[in-house]
Amino acid sequence: MVDTSVWVDFFRNQPAAVALVGELAEGHRAVVCGTVLQETLQGAKTEKELTFLRTQMSLWHFEPEQPEDFAAAASFYAHLRWQGMTVPPPDCLIAAVATRNNLMLCSPDGHFARMPGLMFHRLNP
């Protein structure tokens, strides 16, 4: 599962993100969920850019959120909050989808490392 921040860096031609997405694309292993798709598309600055992003994001395997993912996301959020860490709720949902599908989540965001049961690869920009 490729997190939104990696896609943003990929479309900005950042070397680490380009290398990671390239590697995943070769093995047909890049996965996005609805939350990642939405976050990536909503960053478009023009209609032309939105169309471009929509086309590019449609190339990857799509794993939709399921009802059980929302409860799992709430559990991630609560457990981290109890430890004194506030994490964006969309990140908890992305982690829940990745966990349900036994997918490694690739992101530069270190808070994912504290989510129990999540396989996480921290991308260093």
C-alpha angles and dihedrals in degrees: 000000000000115000123226094251090059091052091049090052091044092055089046089055095243106170099228093050093043090051093048096047090045091053093047092046092054090057094039088240104126111116131182131185129207094267092053090046092051095046092049095047095045089062091068113121098198139022089252091054091047090053091048093050092046090053094046095046091050089066094072132077109270121215111188124215115257127208092256091056091070093057091046090050090052089051092052090048094048095047092051092045089053086056090053097258123122113203127185108264093229089060089055090053092049089051091049092054091048092048094048090052095042090240128153110241114221116203141130089228108107096200089079089069089068095057109105116238095009117128103221135187113191111214112211109214 
